Amino acid sequence: MKLQYLGDSQDCFKWDYHNYLTSKLDYPLLNIALMMTPNDKTTHGKTDPNTYKTHCEAIHGFCRELKESNDKDIEMIKLLPARTGAKYKVELHKNSTQITNNNRIDYFSNIAHETKQVFFLDPDNGFEPEKKFSNKHILYSDIERILKQTSDQTVVSVFHYFRRIPFADDFMRISHRLHSGYATAIIWHPIIMFVTISKAKKTINRIWEINKEYWQKSVSKGNSLNYKGDQASAAR
């Protein structure tokens, strides 16, 4: 994630969905690995958060706070449950440490030992492509390292950006490349997808139901995909 993205429309979907997910699970912790990278000179991060129709209206105000903050202080992200009236707390794994291709093992070590947590990974681009990867990607080996440190009830959520492949096909490719665990995904078409992963089928089935609820209640109709063994299904 880049600081310049704080509070934009994609950020609005991000915080609305993860607030909904963590609250529905009744988990005490939303643990966020921001995977920070340096800002660039593009115009990315300037979209209006109000273009995403949230479940929780307070998210719009929260994103405006993030967007208008002069110093773009990532610690403000910890205010999310206070702004939405939720009961969970937010931790920032490794705080503002920047992710590089040389510090991945250390970066994904010492994950909080909370059994029931949503561990959210926020890379710039999402899952590694078939060929060359960069600090903008999460690696499948990173996911495996995380799953080895967390419980069957932990939900690992990954930001993934559209890469010119239909999301259903891309999700199938991602799920087949995972070394272990089960996966499901929710999409804000046609831009971004959150892929959630758990070691337990029971946990991922619960996420699928939550995703379906989120989609059915959403004004910005997304698609909810669920991977079970060798099949993918879609809620439409």
Secondary structure, 3 states (H helix, E strand, C coil): CCHHHCCCHHHHHHHHHHHHHHHHHCCCEEEEECCECCCCCCCCCCCCHHHCCCCCCHHHHHHHHHHHCCCCCHHHHHHHHHHHCCCCEEEECCCCCECCCCCHHHHCCCCCCCCCEEEEECCCCEECCCCCCCCCEECHHHHHHHHHHCCCCCEEEEEEECCCCCHHHHHHHHHHHCCCCEEEEEEECCCEEEEEEECCHHHHHHHHHHHHHHHHHCCCCCEEEEEECCEEEEEC
